[in-house]
Amino acid sequence: MLVPALSPQHSRRTAERTAGPLVKLVEFLAATDPARVAAFRREYDAIVADYFEDHTVRQDYLLTRATKI
């Protein structure tokens, strides 16, 4: 899946506003330990940077399907 983004940080900021579990994680970390929020953001940006090219983040996923025998 190809997701348009201006930068890895832009991708993270968008996810922090729209992805429910990520919204809750950032809220929790901000309330309990702001240093962990900064560390999380650095790590997230570093991971996304590996998949960022030409203003696009490539997100691989595995699609499986069960069959009844």
N, CA, C and O atoms as a Tripos MOL2 file, in Angstrom:
@<TRIPOS>MOLECULE
protein
  276   275    69     0     0
PROTEIN
NO_CHARGES

@<TRIPOS>ATOM
      1 N           0.8480   -1.1470    0.0000 N.3       1 MET1
      2 CA          0.0000    0.0000    0.0000 C.3       1 MET1
      3 C           0.9050    1.2240    0.0000 C.2       1 MET1
      4 O           1.8590    1.2840    0.7760 O.2       1 MET1
      5 N           0.6270    2.1820   -0.8400 N.am      2 LEU2
      6 CA          1.4150    3.4000   -0.9280 C.3       2 LEU2
      7 C           0.6290    4.5540   -0.3280 C.2       2 LEU2
      8 O          -0.4990    4.8280   -0.7390 O.2       2 LEU2
      9 N           1.2310    5.2310    0.6500 N.am      3 VAL3
     10 CA          0.5750    6.3290    1.3540 C.3       3 VAL3
     11 C           1.3480    7.6070    1.0820 C.2       3 VAL3
     12 O           2.5310    7.6850    1.4130 O.2       3 VAL3
     13 N           0.7070    8.6240    0.4790 N.am      4 PRO4
     14 CA          1.4110    9.8700    0.2240 C.3       4 PRO4
     15 C           1.7450   10.6020    1.5280 C.2       4 PRO4
     16 O           0.9380   10.6410    2.4560 O.2       4 PRO4
     17 N           2.9400   11.1770    1.5780 N.am      5 ALA5
     18 CA          3.3760   11.9460    2.7480 C.3       5 ALA5
     19 C           4.4800   12.8910    2.3150 C.2       5 ALA5
     20 O           5.2400   12.5940    1.3940 O.2       5 ALA5
     21 N           4.5620   14.0200    2.9780 N.am      6 LEU6
     22 CA          5.6160   14.9820    2.6590 C.3       6 LEU6
     23 C           6.9540   14.5760    3.2660 C.2       6 LEU6
     24 O           8.0120   14.8950    2.7240 O.2       6 LEU6
     25 N           6.9020   13.8650    4.4000 N.am      7 SER7
     26 CA          8.1020   13.4160    5.0910 C.3       7 SER7
     27 C           7.6930   12.3310    6.0820 C.2       7 SER7
     28 O           6.5020   12.1270    6.3160 O.2       7 SER7
     29 N           8.6580   11.6390    6.6610 N.am      8 PRO8
     30 CA          8.2980   10.6690    7.7010 C.3       8 PRO8
     31 C           7.5870   11.3390    8.8840 C.2       8 PRO8
     32 O           6.6730   10.7630    9.4740 O.2       8 PRO8
     33 N           8.0110   12.5440    9.2170 N.am      9 GLN9
     34 CA          7.3780   13.2710   10.3190 C.3       9 GLN9
     35 C           5.9360   13.6370    9.9720 C.2       9 GLN9
     36 O           5.0570   13.5850   10.8310 O.2       9 GLN9
     37 N           5.6980   14.0020    8.7340 N.am     10 HIS10
     38 CA          4.3340   14.3060    8.2920 C.3      10 HIS10
     39 C           3.4620   13.0630    8.3980 C.2      10 HIS10
     40 O           2.3130   13.1460    8.8320 O.2      10 HIS10
     41 N           3.9900   11.9350    8.0120 N.am     11 SER11
     42 CA          3.2550   10.6800    8.1210 C.3      11 SER11
     43 C           2.9060   10.3910    9.5770 C.2      11 SER11
     44 O           1.7830    9.9930    9.8840 O.2      11 SER11
     45 N           3.8780   10.5940   10.4780 N.am     12 ARG12
     46 CA          3.6430   10.3550   11.9050 C.3      12 ARG12
     47 C           2.5870   11.3070   12.4540 C.2      12 ARG12
     48 O           1.6850   10.8740   13.1700 O.2      12 ARG12
     49 N           2.6830   12.5780   12.1350 N.am     13 ARG13
     50 CA          1.7030   13.5500   12.6370 C.3      13 ARG13
     51 C           0.2930   13.2110   12.1600 C.2      13 ARG13
     52 O          -0.6690   13.3400   12.9160 O.2      13 ARG13
     53 N           0.1730   12.7850   10.9280 N.am     14 THR14
     54 CA         -1.1340   12.3820   10.4060 C.3      14 THR14
     55 C          -1.6540   11.1660   11.1650 C.2      14 THR14
     56 O          -2.8240   11.1270   11.5480 O.2      14 THR14
     57 N          -0.8020   10.1860   11.3830 N.am     15 ALA15
     58 CA         -1.2130    8.9900   12.1090 C.3      15 ALA15
     59 C          -1.5830    9.3180   13.5580 C.2      15 ALA15
     60 O          -2.5250    8.7410   14.1010 O.2      15 ALA15
     61 N          -0.8560   10.2310   14.1780 N.am     16 GLU16
     62 CA         -1.1530   10.6170   15.5580 C.3      16 GLU16
     63 C          -2.5270   11.2740   15.6810 C.2      16 GLU16
     64 O          -3.1360   11.2270   16.7500 O.2      16 GLU16
     65 N          -3.0140   11.8740   14.6220 N.am     17 ARG17
     66 CA         -4.3270   12.5310   14.6380 C.3      17 ARG17
     67 C          -5.4600   11.6080   14.2080 C.2      17 ARG17
     68 O          -6.6150   11.8500   14.5600 O.2      17 ARG17
     69 N          -5.1530   10.5520   13.4500 N.am     18 THR18
     70 CA         -6.2300    9.7830   12.8300 C.3      18 THR18
     71 C          -6.2900    8.3060   13.2150 C.2      18 THR18
     72 O          -7.3610    7.7070   13.1190 O.2      18 THR18
     73 N          -5.2160    7.7110   13.6350 N.am     19 ALA19
     74 CA         -5.2010    6.2800   13.9800 C.3      19 ALA19
     75 C          -5.5370    6.1240   15.4600 C.2      19 ALA19
     76 O          -4.7320    6.4820   16.3200 O.2      19 ALA19
     77 N          -6.7150    5.5950   15.7600 N.am     20 GLY20
     78 CA         -7.2170    5.5120   17.1230 C.3      20 GLY20
     79 C          -6.2320    4.9960   18.1570 C.2      20 GLY20
     80 O          -6.0120    5.6740   19.1600 O.2      20 GLY20
     81 N          -5.6260    3.8280   17.9620 N.am     21 PRO21
     82 CA         -4.6840    3.3320   18.9710 C.3      21 PRO21
     83 C          -3.4720    4.2510   19.1550 C.2      21 PRO21
     84 O          -2.9610    4.3950   20.2650 O.2      21 PRO21
     85 N          -3.0240    4.8620   18.0780 N.am     22 LEU22
     86 CA         -1.8780    5.7620   18.1740 C.3      22 LEU22
     87 C          -2.2600    7.0510   18.8890 C.2      22 LEU22
     88 O          -1.4620    7.5980   19.6500 O.2      22 LEU22
     89 N          -3.4700    7.5410   18.6520 N.am     23 VAL23
     90 CA         -3.9660    8.7230   19.3620 C.3      23 VAL23
     91 C          -3.9340    8.4640   20.8640 C.2      23 VAL23
     92 O          -3.4330    9.2850   21.6330 O.2      23 VAL23
     93 N          -4.4700    7.3180   21.2780 N.am     24 LYS24
     94 CA         -4.5210    6.9750   22.7010 C.3      24 LYS24
     95 C          -3.1200    6.7870   23.2840 C.2      24 LYS24
     96 O          -2.8590    7.2100   24.4100 O.2      24 LYS24
     97 N          -2.2200    6.1590   22.5310 N.am     25 LEU25
     98 CA         -0.8650    5.9560   23.0170 C.3      25 LEU25
     99 C          -0.1740    7.2860   23.2710 C.2      25 LEU25
    100 O           0.4320    7.4790   24.3250 O.2      25 LEU25
    101 N          -0.2590    8.1980   22.3250 N.am     26 VAL26
    102 CA          0.4060    9.4960   22.4740 C.3      26 VAL26
    103 C          -0.2130   10.2840   23.6340 C.2      26 VAL26
    104 O           0.5050   10.9290   24.3980 O.2      26 VAL26
    105 N          -1.5460   10.2330   23.7660 N.am     27 GLU27
    106 CA         -2.1990   10.9110   24.8940 C.3      27 GLU27
    107 C          -1.7090   10.3460   26.2250 C.2      27 GLU27
    108 O          -1.3910   11.1000   27.1450 O.2      27 GLU27
    109 N          -1.6480    9.0280   26.3230 N.am     28 PHE28
    110 CA         -1.2020    8.3840   27.5530 C.3      28 PHE28
    111 C           0.2440    8.7460   27.8730 C.2      28 PHE28
    112 O           0.5580    9.1280   29.0000 O.2      28 PHE28
    113 N           1.1190    8.6270   26.8850 N.am     29 LEU29
    114 CA          2.5300    8.9350   27.1250 C.3      29 LEU29
    115 C           2.7300   10.4030   27.4710 C.2      29 LEU29
    116 O           3.5420   10.7260   28.3380 O.2      29 LEU29
    117 N           2.0030   11.2950   26.8110 N.am     30 ALA30
    118 CA          2.1290   12.7220   27.0970 C.3      30 ALA30
    119 C           1.7040   13.0360   28.5310 C.2      30 ALA30
    120 O           2.2850   13.9050   29.1800 O.2      30 ALA30
    121 N           0.6940   12.3270   29.0170 N.am     31 ALA31
    122 CA          0.2040   12.5680   30.3730 C.3      31 ALA31
    123 C           1.1070   11.9600   31.4350 C.2      31 ALA31
    124 O           1.1940   12.4880   32.5430 O.2      31 ALA31
    125 N           1.7770   10.8670   31.1190 N.am     32 THR32
    126 CA          2.5640   10.1670   32.1290 C.3      32 THR32
    127 C           4.0640   10.4250   32.0470 C.2      32 THR32
    128 O           4.7350   10.5170   33.0750 O.2      32 THR32
    129 N           4.5960   10.5430   30.8270 N.am     33 ASP33
    130 CA          6.0530   10.6880   30.6750 C.3      33 ASP33
    131 C           6.3790   11.3460   29.3370 C.2      33 ASP33
    132 O           6.5730   10.6520   28.3400 O.2      33 ASP33
    133 N           6.4420   12.6740   29.3040 N.am     34 PRO34
    134 CA          6.7100   13.3760   28.0420 C.3      34 PRO34
    135 C           8.0080   12.9560   27.3480 C.2      34 PRO34
    136 O           8.1030   13.0320   26.1240 O.2      34 PRO34
    137 N           8.9940   12.5190   28.1070 N.am     35 ALA35
    138 CA         10.2560   12.0780   27.4860 C.3      35 ALA35
    139 C          10.0160   10.8300   26.6330 C.2      35 ALA35
    140 O          10.6670   10.6520   25.6040 O.2      35 ALA35
    141 N           9.0900    9.9670   27.0510 N.am     36 ARG36
    142 CA          8.7800    8.7650   26.2730 C.3      36 ARG36
    143 C           8.0660    9.1210   24.9730 C.2      36 ARG36
    144 O           8.2160    8.4140   23.9760 O.2      36 ARG36
    145 N           7.2930   10.2050   24.9690 N.am     37 VAL37
    146 CA          6.6480   10.6450   23.7280 C.3      37 VAL37
    147 C           7.7170   11.0300   22.7190 C.2      37 VAL37
    148 O           7.6490   10.6420   21.5520 O.2      37 VAL37
    149 N           8.6930   11.7860   23.1670 N.am     38 ALA38
    150 CA          9.7820   12.2040   22.2800 C.3      38 ALA38
    151 C          10.5590   10.9900   21.7670 C.2      38 ALA38
    152 O          10.9050   10.9320   20.5870 O.2      38 ALA38
    153 N          10.8300   10.0390   22.6300 N.am     39 ALA39
    154 CA         11.5540    8.8300   22.2140 C.3      39 ALA39
    155 C          10.7260    8.0270   21.2250 C.2      39 ALA39
    156 O          11.2550    7.5460   20.2230 O.2      39 ALA39
    157 N           9.4330    7.8770   21.4940 N.am     40 PHE40
    158 CA          8.5470    7.1650   20.5720 C.3      40 PHE40
    159 C           8.5550    7.8240   19.2020 C.2      40 PHE40
    160 O           8.6660    7.1420   18.1830 O.2      40 PHE40
    161 N           8.4400    9.1400   19.1740 N.am     41 ARG41
    162 CA          8.4050    9.8600   17.8930 C.3      41 ARG41
    163 C           9.7090    9.6870   17.1240 C.2      41 ARG41
    164 O           9.6860    9.4970   15.9080 O.2      41 ARG41
    165 N          10.8350    9.7480   17.8060 N.am     42 ARG42
    166 CA         12.1270    9.5270   17.1260 C.3      42 ARG42
    167 C          12.1970    8.1340   16.5220 C.2      42 ARG42
    168 O          12.6190    7.9680   15.3780 O.2      42 ARG42
    169 N          11.7810    7.1320   17.2940 N.am     43 GLU43
    170 CA         11.8210    5.7470   16.8120 C.3      43 GLU43
    171 C          10.8460    5.5380   15.6610 C.2      43 GLU43
    172 O          11.1850    4.8720   14.6830 O.2      43 GLU43
    173 N           9.6630    6.0860   15.7590 N.am     44 TYR44
    174 CA          8.6560    5.9670   14.7010 C.3      44 TYR44
    175 C           9.1830    6.5870   13.4080 C.2      44 TYR44
    176 O           9.0840    5.9930   12.3350 O.2      44 TYR44
    177 N           9.7450    7.7970   13.5290 N.am     45 ASP45
    178 CA         10.2910    8.4760   12.3450 C.3      45 ASP45
    179 C          11.4190    7.6710   11.7120 C.2      45 ASP45
    180 O          11.5140    7.6010   10.4870 O.2      45 ASP45
    181 N          12.2730    7.0650   12.5270 N.am     46 ALA46
    182 CA         13.3900    6.2660   12.0060 C.3      46 ALA46
    183 C          12.8830    5.0380   11.2610 C.2      46 ALA46
    184 O          13.4260    4.6770   10.2170 O.2      46 ALA46
    185 N          11.8490    4.3960   11.7890 N.am     47 ILE47
    186 CA         11.2870    3.2200   11.1190 C.3      47 ILE47
    187 C          10.6450    3.6110    9.8030 C.2      47 ILE47
    188 O          10.8820    2.9670    8.7810 O.2      47 ILE47
    189 N           9.8320    4.6620    9.8160 N.am     48 VAL48
    190 CA          9.1370    5.0970    8.5980 C.3      48 VAL48
    191 C          10.1360    5.5570    7.5370 C.2      48 VAL48
    192 O           9.9020    5.3690    6.3430 O.2      48 VAL48
    193 N          11.2330    6.1500    7.9590 N.am     49 ALA49
    194 CA         12.2380    6.6340    7.0020 C.3      49 ALA49
    195 C          12.7540    5.5140    6.1060 C.2      49 ALA49
    196 O          13.1100    5.7530    4.9520 O.2      49 ALA49
    197 N          12.7940    4.2890    6.6370 N.am     50 ASP50
    198 CA         13.2490    3.1480    5.8290 C.3      50 ASP50
    199 C          12.2860    2.8340    4.6840 C.2      50 ASP50
    200 O          12.6850    2.2300    3.6880 O.2      50 ASP50
    201 N          11.0310    3.2370    4.8190 N.am     51 TYR51
    202 CA         10.0030    2.9220    3.8280 C.3      51 TYR51
    203 C           9.5220    4.1570    3.0650 C.2      51 TYR51
    204 O           8.5600    4.0870    2.3000 O.2      51 TYR51
    205 N          10.1910    5.2730    3.2770 N.am     52 PHE52
    206 CA          9.8020    6.5420    2.6560 C.3      52 PHE52
    207 C          10.6710    6.8220    1.4310 C.2      52 PHE52
    208 O          11.9000    6.8230    1.5120 O.2      52 PHE52
    209 N          10.0140    7.0570    0.3020 N.am     53 GLU53
    210 CA         10.7320    7.3970   -0.9260 C.3      53 GLU53
    211 C           9.7920    8.1500   -1.8630 C.2      53 GLU53
    212 O           8.6360    7.7620   -2.0280 O.2      53 GLU53
    213 N          10.2790    9.2110   -2.4670 N.am     54 ASP54
    214 CA          9.5010   10.0090   -3.4240 C.3      54 ASP54
    215 C           8.1460   10.4290   -2.8560 C.2      54 ASP54
    216 O           7.1120   10.2780   -3.5060 O.2      54 ASP54
    217 N           8.1700   10.9520   -1.6460 N.am     55 HIS55
    218 CA          6.9530   11.4580   -0.9810 C.3      55 HIS55
    219 C           5.8840   10.3850   -0.8290 C.2      55 HIS55
    220 O           4.6880   10.6660   -0.9060 O.2      55 HIS55
    221 N           6.3260    9.1660   -0.6150 N.am     56 THR56
    222 CA          5.4030    8.0430   -0.4320 C.3      56 THR56
    223 C           5.9670    7.1010    0.6240 C.2      56 THR56
    224 O           7.1630    6.8090    0.6450 O.2      56 THR56
    225 N           5.0840    6.6330    1.4970 N.am     57 VAL57
    226 CA          5.4530    5.6200    2.4810 C.3      57 VAL57
    227 C           4.8770    4.2960    1.9880 C.2      57 VAL57
    228 O           3.6700    4.1690    1.7800 O.2      57 VAL57
    229 N           5.7480    3.3240    1.8050 N.am     58 ARG58
    230 CA          5.3060    1.9970    1.3740 C.3      58 ARG58
    231 C           4.9790    1.1790    2.6070 C.2      58 ARG58
    232 O           5.8360    0.9690    3.4660 O.2      58 ARG58
    233 N           3.7420    0.7180    2.6960 N.am     59 GLN59
    234 CA          3.3110   -0.1020    3.8250 C.3      59 GLN59
    235 C           2.9820   -1.4930    3.3060 C.2      59 GLN59
    236 O           2.0120   -1.6810    2.5720 O.2      59 GLN59
    237 N           3.7930   -2.4560    3.6920 N.am     60 ASP60
    238 CA          3.5350   -3.8360    3.3070 C.3      60 ASP60
    239 C           2.5470   -4.4420    4.2910 C.2      60 ASP60
    240 O           2.5080   -4.0640    5.4620 O.2      60 ASP60
    241 N           1.7670   -5.3670    3.8120 N.am     61 TYR61
    242 CA          0.8710   -6.0930    4.6860 C.3      61 TYR61
    243 C           0.6520   -7.4840    4.1220 C.2      61 TYR61
    244 O           0.8270   -7.7240    2.9270 O.2      61 TYR61
    245 N           0.2710   -8.3760    4.9850 N.am     62 LEU62
    246 CA          0.0300   -9.7510    4.6080 C.3      62 LEU62
    247 C          -1.4700   -9.9900    4.6340 C.2      62 LEU62
    248 O          -2.1140   -9.7790    5.6610 O.2      62 LEU62
    249 N          -2.0220  -10.4190    3.5330 N.am     63 LEU63
    250 CA         -3.4420  -10.7200    3.4480 C.3      63 LEU63
    251 C          -3.6080  -12.2240    3.4240 C.2      63 LEU63
    252 O          -3.0530  -12.9080    2.5630 O.2      63 LEU63
    253 N          -4.3740  -12.7350    4.3750 N.am     64 THR64
    254 CA         -4.6150  -14.1690    4.4360 C.3      64 THR64
    255 C          -6.1080  -14.4440    4.3760 C.2      64 THR64
    256 O          -6.9340  -13.5680    4.6300 O.2      64 THR64
    257 N          -6.4220  -15.6550    4.0430 N.am     65 ARG65
    258 CA         -7.8260  -16.0380    3.9160 C.3      65 ARG65
    259 C          -7.9780  -17.4640    4.4210 C.2      65 ARG65
    260 O          -7.1780  -18.3410    4.0960 O.2      65 ARG65
    261 N          -9.0080  -17.6810    5.2150 N.am     66 ALA66
    262 CA         -9.2710  -19.0220    5.7260 C.3      66 ALA66
    263 C         -10.2020  -19.7480    4.7550 C.2      66 ALA66
    264 O         -11.0670  -19.1420    4.1230 O.2      66 ALA66
    265 N         -10.0000  -21.0430    4.6590 N.am     67 THR67
    266 CA        -10.8930  -21.8610    3.8480 C.3      67 THR67
    267 C         -11.4150  -22.9950    4.7170 C.2      67 THR67
    268 O         -10.6760  -23.5940    5.4990 O.2      67 THR67
    269 N         -12.6770  -23.2700    4.5660 N.am     68 LYS68
    270 CA        -13.3040  -24.3370    5.3420 C.3      68 LYS68
    271 C         -13.0340  -25.6580    4.6490 C.2      68 LYS68
    272 O         -13.2140  -25.7810    3.4380 O.2      68 LYS68
    273 N         -12.6070  -26.6360    5.4130 N.am     69 ILE69
    274 CA        -12.2960  -27.9420    4.8300 C.3      69 ILE69
    275 C         -13.4450  -28.8980    5.0890 C.2      69 ILE69
    276 O         -13.3880  -30.0570    4.6800 O.2      69 ILE69
@<TRIPOS>BOND
     1     1     2 1
     2     2     3 1
     3     3     4 2
     4     3     5 am
     5     5     6 1
     6     6     7 1
     7     7     8 2
     8     7     9 am
     9     9    10 1
    10    10    11 1
    11    11    12 2
    12    11    13 am
    13    13    14 1
    14    14    15 1
    15    15    16 2
    16    15    17 am
    17    17    18 1
    18    18    19 1
    19    19    20 2
    20    19    21 am
    21    21    22 1
    22    22    23 1
    23    23    24 2
    24    23    25 am
    25    25    26 1
    26    26    27 1
    27    27    28 2
    28    27    29 am
    29    29    30 1
    30    30    31 1
    31    31    32 2
    32    31    33 am
    33    33    34 1
    34    34    35 1
    35    35    36 2
    36    35    37 am
    37    37    38 1
    38    38    39 1
    39    39    40 2
    40    39    41 am
    41    41    42 1
    42    42    43 1
    43    43    44 2
    44    43    45 am
    45    45    46 1
    46    46    47 1
    47    47    48 2
    48    47    49 am
    49    49    50 1
    50    50    51 1
    51    51    52 2
    52    51    53 am
    53    53    54 1
    54    54    55 1
    55    55    56 2
    56    55    57 am
    57    57    58 1
    58    58    59 1
    59    59    60 2
    60    59    61 am
    61    61    62 1
    62    62    63 1
    63    63    64 2
    64    63    65 am
    65    65    66 1
    66    66    67 1
    67    67    68 2
    68    67    69 am
    69    69    70 1
    70    70    71 1
    71    71    72 2
    72    71    73 am
    73    73    74 1
    74    74    75 1
    75    75    76 2
    76    75    77 am
    77    77    78 1
    78    78    79 1
    79    79    80 2
    80    79    81 am
    81    81    82 1
    82    82    83 1
    83    83    84 2
    84    83    85 am
    85    85    86 1
    86    86    87 1
    87    87    88 2
    88    87    89 am
    89    89    90 1
    90    90    91 1
    91    91    92 2
    92    91    93 am
    93    93    94 1
    94    94    95 1
    95    95    96 2
    96    95    97 am
    97    97    98 1
    98    98    99 1
    99    99   100 2
   100    99   101 am
   101   101   102 1
   102   102   103 1
   103   103   104 2
   104   103   105 am
   105   105   106 1
   106   106   107 1
   107   107   108 2
   108   107   109 am
   109   109   110 1
   110   110   111 1
   111   111   112 2
   112   111   113 am
   113   113   114 1
   114   114   115 1
   115   115   116 2
   116   115   117 am
   117   117   118 1
   118   118   119 1
   119   119   120 2
   120   119   121 am
   121   121   122 1
   122   122   123 1
   123   123   124 2
   124   123   125 am
   125   125   126 1
   126   126   127 1
   127   127   128 2
   128   127   129 am
   129   129   130 1
   130   130   131 1
   131   131   132 2
   132   131   133 am
   133   133   134 1
   134   134   135 1
   135   135   136 2
   136   135   137 am
   137   137   138 1
   138   138   139 1
   139   139   140 2
   140   139   141 am
   141   141   142 1
   142   142   143 1
   143   143   144 2
   144   143   145 am
   145   145   146 1
   146   146   147 1
   147   147   148 2
   148   147   149 am
   149   149   150 1
   150   150   151 1
   151   151   152 2
   152   151   153 am
   153   153   154 1
   154   154   155 1
   155   155   156 2
   156   155   157 am
   157   157   158 1
   158   158   159 1
   159   159   160 2
   160   159   161 am
   161   161   162 1
   162   162   163 1
   163   163   164 2
   164   163   165 am
   165   165   166 1
   166   166   167 1
   167   167   168 2
   168   167   169 am
   169   169   170 1
   170   170   171 1
   171   171   172 2
   172   171   173 am
   173   173   174 1
   174   174   175 1
   175   175   176 2
   176   175   177 am
   177   177   178 1
   178   178   179 1
   179   179   180 2
   180   179   181 am
   181   181   182 1
   182   182   183 1
   183   183   184 2
   184   183   185 am
   185   185   186 1
   186   186   187 1
   187   187   188 2
   188   187   189 am
   189   189   190 1
   190   190   191 1
   191   191   192 2
   192   191   193 am
   193   193   194 1
   194   194   195 1
   195   195   196 2
   196   195   197 am
   197   197   198 1
   198   198   199 1
   199   199   200 2
   200   199   201 am
   201   201   202 1
   202   202   203 1
   203   203   204 2
   204   203   205 am
   205   205   206 1
   206   206   207 1
   207   207   208 2
   208   207   209 am
   209   209   210 1
   210   210   211 1
   211   211   212 2
   212   211   213 am
   213   213   214 1
   214   214   215 1
   215   215   216 2
   216   215   217 am
   217   217   218 1
   218   218   219 1
   219   219   220 2
   220   219   221 am
   221   221   222 1
   222   222   223 1
   223   223   224 2
   224   223   225 am
   225   225   226 1
   226   226   227 1
   227   227   228 2
   228   227   229 am
   229   229   230 1
   230   230   231 1
   231   231   232 2
   232   231   233 am
   233   233   234 1
   234   234   235 1
   235   235   236 2
   236   235   237 am
   237   237   238 1
   238   238   239 1
   239   239   240 2
   240   239   241 am
   241   241   242 1
   242   242   243 1
   243   243   244 2
   244   243   245 am
   245   245   246 1
   246   246   247 1
   247   247   248 2
   248   247   249 am
   249   249   250 1
   250   250   251 1
   251   251   252 2
   252   251   253 am
   253   253   254 1
   254   254   255 1
   255   255   256 2
   256   255   257 am
   257   257   258 1
   258   258   259 1
   259   259   260 2
   260   259   261 am
   261   261   262 1
   262   262   263 1
   263   263   264 2
   264   263   265 am
   265   265   266 1
   266   266   267 1
   267   267   268 2
   268   267   269 am
   269   269   270 1
   270   270   271 1
   271   271   272 2
   272   271   273 am
   273   273   274 1
   274   274   275 1
   275   275   276 2
@<TRIPOS>SUBSTRUCTURE
     1 MET1         2 RESIDUE 1 A MET
     2 LEU2         6 RESIDUE 1 A LEU
     3 VAL3        10 RESIDUE 1 A VAL
     4 PRO4        14 RESIDUE 1 A PRO
     5 ALA5        18 RESIDUE 1 A ALA
     6 LEU6        22 RESIDUE 1 A LEU
     7 SER7        26 RESIDUE 1 A SER
     8 PRO8        30 RESIDUE 1 A PRO
     9 GLN9        34 RESIDUE 1 A GLN
    10 HIS10       38 RESIDUE 1 A HIS
    11 SER11       42 RESIDUE 1 A SER
    12 ARG12       46 RESIDUE 1 A ARG
    13 ARG13       50 RESIDUE 1 A ARG
    14 THR14       54 RESIDUE 1 A THR
    15 ALA15       58 RESIDUE 1 A ALA
    16 GLU16       62 RESIDUE 1 A GLU
    17 ARG17       66 RESIDUE 1 A ARG
    18 THR18       70 RESIDUE 1 A THR
    19 ALA19       74 RESIDUE 1 A ALA
    20 GLY20       78 RESIDUE 1 A GLY
    21 PRO21       82 RESIDUE 1 A PRO
    22 LEU22       86 RESIDUE 1 A LEU
    23 VAL23       90 RESIDUE 1 A VAL
    24 LYS24       94 RESIDUE 1 A LYS
    25 LEU25       98 RESIDUE 1 A LEU
    26 VAL26      102 RESIDUE 1 A VAL
    27 GLU27      106 RESIDUE 1 A GLU
    28 PHE28      110 RESIDUE 1 A PHE
    29 LEU29      114 RESIDUE 1 A LEU
    30 ALA30      118 RESIDUE 1 A ALA
    31 ALA31      122 RESIDUE 1 A ALA
    32 THR32      126 RESIDUE 1 A THR
    33 ASP33      130 RESIDUE 1 A ASP
    34 PRO34      134 RESIDUE 1 A PRO
    35 ALA35      138 RESIDUE 1 A ALA
    36 ARG36      142 RESIDUE 1 A ARG
    37 VAL37      146 RESIDUE 1 A VAL
    38 ALA38      150 RESIDUE 1 A ALA
    39 ALA39      154 RESIDUE 1 A ALA
    40 PHE40      158 RESIDUE 1 A PHE
    41 ARG41      162 RESIDUE 1 A ARG
    42 ARG42      166 RESIDUE 1 A ARG
    43 GLU43      170 RESIDUE 1 A GLU
    44 TYR44      174 RESIDUE 1 A TYR
    45 ASP45      178 RESIDUE 1 A ASP
    46 ALA46      182 RESIDUE 1 A ALA
    47 ILE47      186 RESIDUE 1 A ILE
    48 VAL48      190 RESIDUE 1 A VAL
    49 ALA49      194 RESIDUE 1 A ALA
    50 ASP50      198 RESIDUE 1 A ASP
    51 TYR51      202 RESIDUE 1 A TYR
    52 PHE52      206 RESIDUE 1 A PHE
    53 GLU53      210 RESIDUE 1 A GLU
    54 ASP54      214 RESIDUE 1 A ASP
    55 HIS55      218 RESIDUE 1 A HIS
    56 THR56      222 RESIDUE 1 A THR
    57 VAL57      226 RESIDUE 1 A VAL
    58 ARG58      230 RESIDUE 1 A ARG
    59 GLN59      234 RESIDUE 1 A GLN
    60 ASP60      238 RESIDUE 1 A ASP
    61 TYR61      242 RESIDUE 1 A TYR
    62 LEU62      246 RESIDUE 1 A LEU
    63 LEU63      250 RESIDUE 1 A LEU
    64 THR64      254 RESIDUE 1 A THR
    65 ARG65      258 RESIDUE 1 A ARG
    66 ALA66      262 RESIDUE 1 A ALA
    67 THR67      266 RESIDUE 1 A THR
    68 LYS68      270 RESIDUE 1 A LYS
    69 ILE69      274 RESIDUE 1 A ILE
